[in-house]
Amino acid sequence: MLARLTEFFALLRKNAVRISPAETIDALRAVECVGIGDAEALRSALAATLIKRASDATVFDELFELFFYRAGDFSVRSLAGGAPLVDELRARGFSDEEMEALLAVLADEAARMAPAARMGLGLRRGYVESLIRLAGTEVDLDRLTNPLQVGFFTQQVSEKLQLRQAERELEQLVARLERTLGPERAQALGAAIQENMGRLRAAVRRYVADEFARRNVQFVTDWRRAALTEKPFAQLSEEEIARLRTEVARLARKLRQMASLRPRTRRRGRLDAARTIRRSLRSGGVPFELRHRRRRVERPRLVVLCDISDSVRTVSRFMLQFAYLLQDQFSAVRSFVFVAEVGETTELFRRYELERAISLAYSGSVINVFANSNFGRSFVGFRDRFFDAVTSKTTVIVIGDARNNYHAPEAWALGAIRARAKRVLWLNPEPPVAWNFGDSAMRDYEPHCDRVEVVTNLASLKRVVDQLVL
């Protein structure tokens, strides 16, 4: 038994568990007291005398089960919740009986493997993170200053973990078992082990990427923000859409601050020379008091007309969010949505929180959202029902691709709106080359717009909204 315990102590040291000669003597004395008949008592005695750090406890538990394994104690059920290899073998058609026999052999082999090979084998989820962190401390990650270096430092950490040697060790294991398992089952085992090694390599890369992010927080934040703002709305994933909403809110707050600061620089107006001279005559020009022409700073009115058909839903959703967030920046904001008919959503914005209001707008509570797009009918409907929303101080923003399903464009209705408004701005997610093809009526509407902007991502949307404040 002494030789067996000495071999176990050597395995612990091999797996970076620090054990001094004095601690091994204490462990032997503890085993002498508790005996070897009770496995849990033996485990407790060894752990109490050998383990000093909480991070070593997981390594100790894994090695204890592998090293002191006895036939009959090992089962698929005992590993089902913590063994990646079990899931891989089951997916490849291994029965529970086959897996129990195989895992018994692998457990005995794994006890003598290097840490990385044992992790790649996948008998336990174990201490992959701590193993990678330990290897990471041997690499100078302070030199990791650019995201392009992540691959290089991943290779450095992988070399410290000796992943190549681990792969060779596992290949040799599969070759030894081929005679017992047969070529087909040995090949399936090798494929399962390769899957686990792939996950281990991916975990190493995630560790290095996380270290870069932690050490270069501002760089990562700016880089991700720039990449996100330049990516087209139509290509955004659900996760990116959630992050983009945060960026939209951040941009709205910034623009709101710009608008609140700008009037202060204009409040006094331009120099009024005539009033300045007349004022100075009272005192013979001493003191000389400057007089200014007072300017009335008018906060612009905004009307947003959003096409919420499926073809432009992503773009219009973000623009509606802007209208909601900027409503306190403008003296009056009225929002409308349309597909084949037009309806007002202003009251939704006043009554509900952002997400709830926009969800109601897209759920059909205002208009029928399942109809085919009809821009002409929508513009006529707006002129007939909501023309009072437009004044000479109103900026009208139309969001849509102008895909009219070959209906009459009724461009005169948009012209009537333009004649009454301060300006009409159209945001189109399609490039100009697409305006002459198919059912696009953009060329009919373009003459009645002060500006037509192509908006495909947050960066282009920011430029448009910034113009509303300037």
C-alpha positions in Angstrom: 0.0 0.0 0.0 2.9 2.3 0.7 4.1 2.0 -2.9 0.5 2.7 -4.1 0.2 5.9 -2.0 3.7 7.1 -3.0 2.6 6.7 -6.7 -0.5 8.7 -5.9 1.5 11.5 -4.3 3.7 11.6 -7.4 0.6 12.0 -9.6 -0.6 14.9 -7.5 2.7 16.6 -7.9 2.6 15.9 -11.7 -0.8 17.8 -11.7 0.6 20.9 -10.0 -0.6 20.0 -6.5 2.2 21.1 -4.1 3.1 18.4 -1.6 6.0 18.6 0.7 7.8 15.6 2.2 6.5 16.5 5.7 2.9 16.5 4.3 3.4 13.0 2.7 4.5 11.7 6.1 1.4 13.3 7.8 -0.7 11.7 5.1 0.8 8.3 5.7 0.2 8.6 9.4 -3.4 9.7 8.8 -4.0 6.6 6.6 -2.5 4.4 9.3 -5.1 5.8 11.7 -8.2 5.5 9.5 -7.2 2.4 7.5 -8.0 1.6 3.9 -11.3 -0.2 4.3 -13.5 2.9 4.0 -12.9 4.8 0.8 -14.5 8.0 2.0 -12.5 8.0 5.2 -9.3 7.4 3.2 -10.3 10.3 0.9 -10.9 12.6 3.8 -7.7 11.7 5.6 -5.6 12.3 2.4 -7.4 15.5 1.6 -7.0 16.9 5.1 -3.2 16.4 5.1 -2.4 17.1 1.5 -4.7 19.8 0.2 -4.0 23.4 1.2 -5.7 25.4 -1.6 -9.3 25.2 -2.6 -8.3 25.1 -6.3 -6.5 21.8 -5.7 -9.5 20.1 -4.3 -11.0 19.4 -7.7 -7.8 17.9 -9.0 -7.5 15.7 -5.9 -11.0 14.4 -6.1 -10.6 13.5 -9.8 -7.3 11.7 -9.3 -8.5 9.9 -6.2 -11.5 8.4 -8.1 -9.4 7.5 -11.1 -6.4 6.1 -9.1 -8.3 4.2 -6.4 -11.0 2.9 -8.7 -12.2 -0.6 -8.0 -14.2 -2.7 -10.3 -17.9 -2.4 -9.7 -17.7 1.1 -8.3 -17.6 2.7 -11.7 -20.9 3.4 -13.6 -22.2 5.5 -16.4 -24.8 6.9 -14.1 -22.2 8.2 -11.7 -20.5 10.1 -14.6 -23.6 11.1 -16.6 -23.7 14.6 -15.2 -20.0 15.4 -15.4 -18.4 13.4 -18.2 -18.2 14.9 -21.7 -17.0 11.6 -23.0 -20.2 9.8 -21.9 -22.3 12.2 -24.0 -20.1 11.7 -27.0 -20.1 7.9 -26.7 -23.8 7.8 -26.3 -24.3 9.9 -29.4 -22.1 7.4 -31.3 -24.3 4.5 -30.4 -22.5 3.0 -27.4 -24.8 1.1 -25.0 -24.5 1.6 -21.3 -22.9 -1.8 -20.9 -20.3 -1.0 -23.5 -19.6 2.4 -21.9 -19.2 1.0 -18.4 -16.7 -1.6 -19.6 -14.8 1.0 -21.6 -14.8 3.7 -18.9 -13.4 1.2 -16.4 -10.4 0.7 -18.7 -10.1 4.4 -19.4 -10.2 5.4 -15.8 -7.2 3.2 -15.0 -5.3 4.7 -18.0 -6.3 8.3 -17.3 -4.8 8.2 -13.8 -1.3 8.0 -15.4 -1.9 10.6 -18.1 -0.7 14.2 -18.3 -3.3 16.7 -17.1 -4.1 18.0 -20.6 -4.5 14.5 -22.0 -6.9 13.6 -19.2 -8.9 16.8 -19.9 -9.0 15.9 -23.6 -10.2 12.4 -22.7 -13.2 13.9 -21.1 -13.9 11.6 -18.1 -14.6 14.7 -16.0 -15.3 18.3 -16.7 -13.0 18.8 -13.9 -10.6 21.7 -13.7 -10.2 22.8 -17.3 -10.4 26.5 -16.4 -7.8 26.3 -13.6 -5.5 24.2 -15.8 -5.6 26.8 -18.6 -5.1 29.7 -16.1 -2.1 27.9 -14.7 -0.6 27.6 -18.1 -1.5 31.2 -18.8 0.6 32.4 -15.9 3.7 31.1 -17.7 3.0 33.2 -20.8 3.6 37.0 -20.8 0.1 38.1 -21.7 1.1 41.7 -20.9 2.3 41.8 -24.5 -1.2 41.0 -25.7 -2.2 44.5 -27.0 -4.0 43.7 -30.3 -6.9 41.4 -31.1 -4.8 40.0 -34.0 -2.4 38.6 -31.4 -5.0 36.3 -29.9 -4.1 33.4 -32.2 -0.4 33.7 -31.5 -0.9 33.8 -27.7 -3.4 30.9 -27.9 -0.7 28.9 -29.5 1.7 29.9 -26.7 -0.7 28.8 -24.0 -1.4 25.6 -25.9 2.3 24.8 -26.0 2.5 25.3 -22.2 -0.4 22.9 -21.8 1.4 20.5 -24.2 -1.7 19.9 -26.2 0.1 18.3 -29.1 1.7 15.8 -26.7 -1.7 15.2 -25.2 -3.2 14.4 -28.6 -0.4 12.0 -29.4 -0.9 10.3 -26.0 -4.6 9.9 -26.7 -3.9 8.6 -30.2 -1.6 5.9 -28.7 -4.4 5.1 -26.2 -6.9 4.5 -28.9 -4.4 2.4 -30.9 -3.8 0.2 -27.8 -7.6 -0.3 -27.3 -8.3 -1.1 -31.0 -7.6 -4.8 -30.5 -10.0 -4.9 -27.5 -12.8 -2.7 -29.0 -12.5 -3.5 -32.6 -11.7 -1.1 -35.5 -15.2 0.4 -35.7 -15.6 1.1 -31.9 -12.0 2.3 -31.7 -12.6 4.8 -34.5 -15.8 6.0 -32.7 -13.8 6.5 -29.5 -11.1 8.4 -31.4 -13.7 10.7 -32.9 -15.3 11.3 -29.4 -11.9 12.2 -28.0 -11.2 14.5 -30.9 -14.4 16.4 -30.1 -13.3 16.8 -26.5 -9.9 18.0 -27.6 -11.5 20.5 -29.9 -13.5 21.9 -27.0 -10.3 22.1 -24.9 -8.6 24.1 -27.7 -11.6 26.4 -28.0 -11.5 26.9 -24.2 -7.9 28.0 -24.5 -8.7 30.5 -27.2 -11.6 31.9 -25.1 -9.3 32.3 -22.2 -6.8 34.3 -24.2 -9.6 36.4 -25.8 -11.0 37.1 -22.4 -7.6 38.1 -21.1 -7.2 40.5 -24.0 -10.6 42.0 -23.2 -9.8 42.4 -19.5 -6.4 44.0 -20.2 -7.7 46.3 -23.0 -11.2 47.2 -21.9 -11.5 50.5 -23.7 -10.0 49.2 -27.0 -12.4 46.2 -27.0 -15.4 48.5 -26.2 -14.5 50.9 -29.0 -13.7 48.2 -31.5 -17.0 46.3 -30.9 -19.0 49.5 -31.0 -17.4 50.4 -34.4 -18.0 47.0 -35.8 -21.6 46.9 -34.6 -22.4 50.4 -36.0 -21.1 49.6 -39.4 -22.8 46.2 -39.8 -26.0 46.3 -41.9 -29.3 46.0 -39.9 -30.4 43.0 -42.0 -27.3 41.0 -41.0 -27.6 41.5 -37.2 -28.1 38.5 -34.9 -30.5 38.6 -32.0 -27.7 39.2 -29.6 -26.3 42.0 -31.8 -29.7 43.6 -32.0 -30.0 43.7 -28.2 -26.5 45.3 -28.0 -27.4 47.8 -30.8 -30.5 49.0 -28.8 -28.1 49.9 -26.1 -26.0 51.8 -28.6 -29.1 53.6 -29.9 -30.0 54.7 -26.4 -26.4 55.9 -25.8 -26.4 57.9 -29.1 -29.8 59.4 -28.3 -28.5 60.6 -24.9 -25.5 62.1 -26.6 -27.5 63.9 -29.2 -29.9 65.2 -26.5 -27.0 66.6 -24.6 -25.7 68.3 -27.7 -29.1 69.9 -28.3 -29.4 71.1 -24.8 -25.9 72.7 -24.9 -26.1 74.3 -28.3 -28.8 76.9 -27.6 -26.7 78.4 -24.8 -24.1 79.5 -27.3 -26.7 81.1 -29.5 -28.9 82.7 -26.9 -27.4 86.1 -27.1 -27.7 86.3 -30.9 -25.6 88.4 -33.3 -24.2 91.9 -32.4 -26.7 94.7 -32.9 -24.5 97.7 -33.9 -27.3 100.3 -34.0 -28.6 99.4 -30.5 -25.0 99.3 -29.2 -24.3 102.8 -30.4 -27.6 104.3 -29.1 -27.0 102.7 -25.7 -23.5 104.0 -25.5 -24.6 107.6 -26.2 -26.2 107.8 -22.8 -22.8 107.7 -21.1 -20.6 109.2 -23.8 -19.4 105.8 -24.8 -18.1 105.0 -21.3 -18.7 102.2 -20.5 -19.2 100.7 -23.9 -22.0 98.1 -23.6 -22.5 95.5 -26.3 -26.1 94.9 -27.4 -27.3 91.8 -29.3 -30.2 90.8 -31.4 -32.1 88.3 -29.3 -32.9 85.1 -31.1 -35.7 82.9 -30.3 -34.4 79.3 -30.2 -37.0 77.1 -31.6 -36.9 73.4 -30.9 -37.9 71.6 -34.1 -41.1 69.6 -34.5 -40.8 66.1 -35.7 -43.2 63.7 -37.5 -42.1 60.2 -38.2 -43.8 58.0 -40.8 -42.5 54.5 -40.6 -43.2 51.7 -43.0 -43.5 48.6 -40.7 -43.8 46.0 -43.4 -41.5 43.0 -43.2 -39.0 44.4 -45.8 -37.9 47.3 -43.6 -38.9 46.3 -40.1 -35.4 46.3 -38.7 -34.6 49.8 -39.8 -37.9 51.3 -38.9 -37.8 49.7 -35.5 -34.6 51.5 -34.6 -35.9 54.7 -36.0 -39.1 54.4 -33.9 -36.8 53.9 -30.9 -35.0 57.1 -31.8 -38.4 58.9 -32.0 -39.3 57.6 -28.5 -35.9 58.5 -26.9 -35.7 61.9 -28.5 -39.3 63.0 -27.8 -38.1 65.3 -25.0 -35.6 67.0 -27.3 -38.2 68.2 -29.7 -41.1 70.5 -28.9 -43.5 68.0 -30.5 -43.0 64.5 -31.7 -45.8 62.6 -33.5 -45.1 59.1 -34.8 -47.1 57.2 -37.4 -46.8 53.7 -38.8 -48.2 52.4 -42.1 -48.3 49.4 -44.4 -51.4 49.8 -46.6 -53.0 52.3 -44.2 -51.6 54.8 -41.7 -52.1 55.0 -37.9 -50.7 57.1 -35.1 -48.5 55.6 -32.4 -47.9 58.9 -30.5 -50.2 57.9 -27.6 -48.5 54.5 -27.3 -45.2 56.3 -26.7 -46.7 58.4 -24.0 -48.5 55.6 -22.2 -46.0 52.7 -22.4 -42.4 51.9 -21.9 -40.2 51.7 -25.0 -40.3 47.9 -25.7 -44.0 47.6 -24.9 -44.9 50.6 -27.1 -42.9 49.3 -30.1 -44.2 45.8 -29.7 -47.8 47.0 -29.7 -47.1 49.0 -32.9 -45.8 45.9 -34.6 -48.5 43.5 -33.2 -51.4 45.1 -35.3 -52.9 47.1 -32.5 -52.8 50.3 -34.6 -53.0 49.1 -38.2 -53.2 45.8 -40.1 -49.6 44.8 -40.4 -50.3 41.8 -42.6 -51.4 43.8 -45.7 -49.3 44.5 -48.8 -47.4 47.8 -48.8 -49.2 50.7 -50.4 -47.3 53.9 -50.0 -49.7 56.0 -52.1 -52.8 55.0 -50.1 -50.9 55.7 -46.9 -49.8 59.2 -47.9 -53.3 60.1 -49.0 -54.7 58.7 -45.7 -52.2 60.8 -43.8 -53.1 63.9 -45.7 -56.8 63.3 -45.1 -56.6 62.4 -41.4 -53.5 63.8 -39.8 -52.6 66.9 -41.9 -52.8 69.0 -38.8 -49.6 67.3 -37.5 -47.6 69.2 -40.1 -46.7 72.9 -39.7 -44.1 75.1 -41.2 -41.8 74.1 -38.3 -42.2 70.4 -38.8 -39.5 68.0 -40.1 -41.2 65.0 -41.7 -39.2 61.8 -41.7 -40.4 58.9 -43.9 -38.8 55.5 -43.4 -39.4 52.9 -46.1 -38.1 51.2 -49.2 -40.8 52.7 -51.4 -41.7 49.2 -52.6 -45.3 50.0 -53.6 -46.5 46.6 -55.0 -47.2 48.4 -58.3 -50.0 50.5 -56.8 -50.5 54.2 -57.8 -47.7 56.1 -56.1 -50.0 59.2 -55.3 -46.8 61.3 -55.2 -49.0 64.4 -55.1 -50.0 63.6 -51.5 -46.3 63.6 -50.5 -46.0 66.9 -52.4 -48.8 68.4 -50.4 -47.1 67.3 -47.1 -43.8 68.9 -48.4 -45.5 72.1 -49.3 -46.7 72.5 -45.7 -43.7 71.2 -43.8 -40.3 72.7 -43.1 -38.6 69.8 -44.8 -39.1 66.2 -45.7 -36.4 63.6 -45.1 -36.7 60.1 -46.5 -34.6 57.2 -45.1 -34.4 54.3 -47.5 -32.6 51.0 -46.6 -32.1 50.3 -50.4 -29.2 51.8 -52.4 -30.1 54.2 -55.3 -29.3 51.5 -57.9 -32.4 49.6 -56.8 -34.8 52.5 -57.1 -35.4 52.0 -60.8 -36.2 48.3 -60.6 -39.3 46.3 -59.8 -42.1 47.9 -57.8 -40.0 50.7 -56.3 -41.6 54.1 -56.5 -38.7 56.0 -55.0 -38.0 58.0 -58.2 -41.6 59.3 -58.0 -41.3 60.4 -54.4 -37.7 61.8 -54.6 -38.6 65.2 -56.1 -40.9 65.9 -53.1 -38.1 65.2 -50.6 -35.5 67.7 -49.4 -33.1 64.8 -48.8 -33.1 61.1 -49.4 -30.6 59.2 -47.3 -29.6 55.5 -47.5 -29.7 54.1 -44.0 -28.4 50.5 -43.6 -26.6 50.6 -40.2 -26.3 52.6 -37.1 -23.5 54.8 -38.4 -25.6 56.1 -41.3 -28.6 56.5 -38.9 -26.4 58.6 -36.6 -25.4 60.9 -39.4 -29.1 61.5 -40.3 -30.2 62.1 -36.7 -27.3 64.3 -36.1 -28.5 66.6 -38.8 -31.8 67.0 -37.0 -29.9 68.6 -34.1 -27.4 70.7 -36.0 
